[in-house]
Amino acid sequence: MLFNFSNFKTELNKIAEFLSKEYSQLNIGRASPMVLDSISVEFYGASQPIKNVASISIEDPKTLRINPWDKNQIKEIEKAIMASNLGLSVAVDGAGIRVIFPQQTTESRQKLVKVLKDKLEESRIVVRKEREKAWDDIQKMEKEGNMTEDEKFRAKDELQKVIDEINQKLEGVFEKKEKEVIG
């Protein structure tokens, strides 16, 4: 009986999706509503993401416009954005809030690339843990007599191919975001 890699591949793809989502929430100096996804606001006693209490639109390449559905929430949204430590400037006007993304300096870009590398390494660690789980399962199957030794080594080769593919995918996600940051 051969090892089923479908669940393993699904888990690895989740890791790549998670890395992409993490990268999309970083402030790279361009207006992106996804940067605000990690910020929650107190709204009638419950903590809600900003996108659930307001419309968010891109005003220009460096500015987002937030129009709360309840104008009484403007101060709460402003406080939440300022408390997030994302380095964003906030300007309140009659209609809502303008979120201004500051110009990235060379130093801030280098720091951001370091953060990107750290998140890539975290993802690689999770991939290694998943690989270890799969390898343990393969060895267990062989010990239980559900797999021959030859099948075990074929499964190990297949496991390595899948790991190489996901590492290339993660590296591709990193390189794409790095080019965005560096400009």
C-alpha positions in Angstrom: 0.0 0.0 0.0 1.4 3.4 -1.0 1.3 6.5 1.2 -1.5 9.0 0.3 0.1 12.4 -0.3 -3.2 14.3 -0.9 -3.7 15.5 2.7 0.0 16.3 3.0 -0.1 18.4 -0.2 -3.3 20.2 1.1 -1.5 21.1 4.4 1.5 22.4 2.5 -0.7 24.5 0.2 -2.3 26.0 3.3 1.2 27.1 4.5 1.8 28.9 1.2 -1.6 30.6 1.4 -0.9 31.7 4.9 2.5 33.2 3.9 0.8 35.1 1.0 -1.8 36.4 3.4 0.8 37.4 6.0 2.7 39.3 3.2 -0.4 41.1 2.0 -1.0 42.5 5.5 2.4 44.2 5.6 2.7 47.9 5.0 5.0 48.3 1.9 4.4 52.0 1.4 1.4 51.5 -1.1 -2.2 51.8 -0.1 -3.7 48.4 0.4 -6.9 47.6 2.3 -5.4 44.3 3.3 -3.0 46.1 5.6 -6.0 46.9 7.8 -7.2 43.3 8.0 -5.4 42.7 11.3 -6.9 45.7 13.0 -10.1 45.3 15.1 -12.4 47.9 16.4 -14.8 47.9 19.4 -18.2 48.1 17.9 -21.3 47.8 20.2 -19.4 45.7 22.7 -17.8 43.3 20.2 -14.4 43.4 18.5 -14.9 43.6 14.7 -12.4 43.9 11.8 -12.5 47.4 10.3 -13.8 45.9 7.0 -17.0 44.8 8.9 -17.8 48.3 10.2 -16.8 50.5 7.2 -16.2 50.6 3.5 -12.5 50.8 2.6 -11.4 52.2 -0.8 -8.2 53.3 -2.4 -8.1 57.1 -2.9 -4.7 57.3 -4.5 -1.5 55.1 -4.4 -0.6 56.3 -0.9 -4.1 56.9 0.6 -7.0 54.8 1.8 -10.4 56.2 2.5 -12.4 54.6 5.3 -16.1 55.5 5.5 -17.7 54.0 8.6 -21.4 53.0 8.3 -21.9 54.5 11.8 -20.2 57.9 11.9 -20.0 57.6 15.7 -17.3 55.0 15.2 -14.8 57.3 13.5 -12.9 58.0 16.8 -12.8 54.2 17.6 -11.4 53.4 14.2 -8.8 56.2 14.4 -7.7 54.9 17.8 -7.4 51.3 16.6 -5.3 52.3 13.6 -3.0 54.5 15.7 -2.6 51.7 18.3 -1.7 49.1 15.6 1.8 50.5 15.2 1.8 50.0 11.4 3.4 53.4 10.9 0.3 54.8 9.2 -0.9 58.4 9.4 -4.5 59.1 10.0 -6.5 62.2 9.1 -10.2 62.6 10.1 -12.6 64.6 8.1 -16.4 65.0 7.9 -17.0 61.9 5.8 -14.6 59.5 7.4 -10.9 58.8 7.8 -8.0 59.1 5.4 -5.2 56.6 6.1 -1.9 57.8 4.6 0.9 55.4 3.9 4.3 57.1 4.4 7.1 57.0 1.8 9.4 54.1 2.4 13.0 54.9 3.1 15.9 52.6 2.1 16.3 51.7 5.8 12.6 50.9 6.2 12.7 48.8 3.0 15.6 46.8 4.4 13.8 46.2 7.6 10.7 45.1 5.7 12.8 42.6 3.6 14.1 41.2 6.9 10.6 40.7 8.1 9.7 39.0 4.8 12.7 36.7 5.3 11.6 35.9 8.9 8.1 35.0 7.8 9.5 32.8 5.0 11.7 31.0 7.5 8.7 30.5 9.8 6.9 28.9 6.9 9.8 26.7 6.1 9.9 25.5 9.7 6.2 24.5 9.5 7.0 22.7 6.2 9.8 20.7 7.9 7.4 19.7 10.8 4.8 18.5 8.2 7.6 16.6 6.4 8.6 14.9 9.7 5.0 13.9 10.4 4.6 12.4 6.9 8.0 10.6 7.2 6.9 9.2 10.6 3.7 7.9 9.1 5.5 6.3 6.2 7.9 4.5 8.6 5.0 3.4 10.8 3.2 1.9 7.8 6.3 -0.1 6.9 6.7 -1.3 10.5 3.1 -2.4 10.5 3.6 -4.4 7.3 1.4 -2.1 5.2 4.3 -1.1 3.0 7.4 -2.8 1.7 10.9 -1.3 2.2 11.1 -0.4 -1.5 7.7 1.3 -1.3 9.0 3.2 1.7 11.9 4.6 -0.2 9.8 5.4 -3.2 7.5 7.3 -0.8 10.5 9.1 0.6 11.6 10.2 -2.8 8.0 11.4 -3.6 8.0 13.2 -0.2 11.2 15.0 -1.1 9.8 16.0 -4.5 6.7 17.5 -2.9 8.8 19.3 -0.3 11.0 20.8 -3.1 7.9 22.0 -5.0 6.5 23.7 -1.9 9.8 25.3 -1.0 10.0 26.7 -4.6 6.5 28.0 -4.3 7.3 29.7 -0.9 10.5 31.2 -2.4 8.5 32.5 -5.4 6.0 34.2 -3.1 8.9 35.8 -1.2 10.7 37.0 -4.3 7.6 38.5 -5.7 6.9 40.4 -2.5 10.6 41.4 -2.2 10.5 43.0 -5.6 7.4 44.9 -4.6 9.1 46.2 -1.5 12.4 47.2 -3.2 10.6 48.7 -6.1 
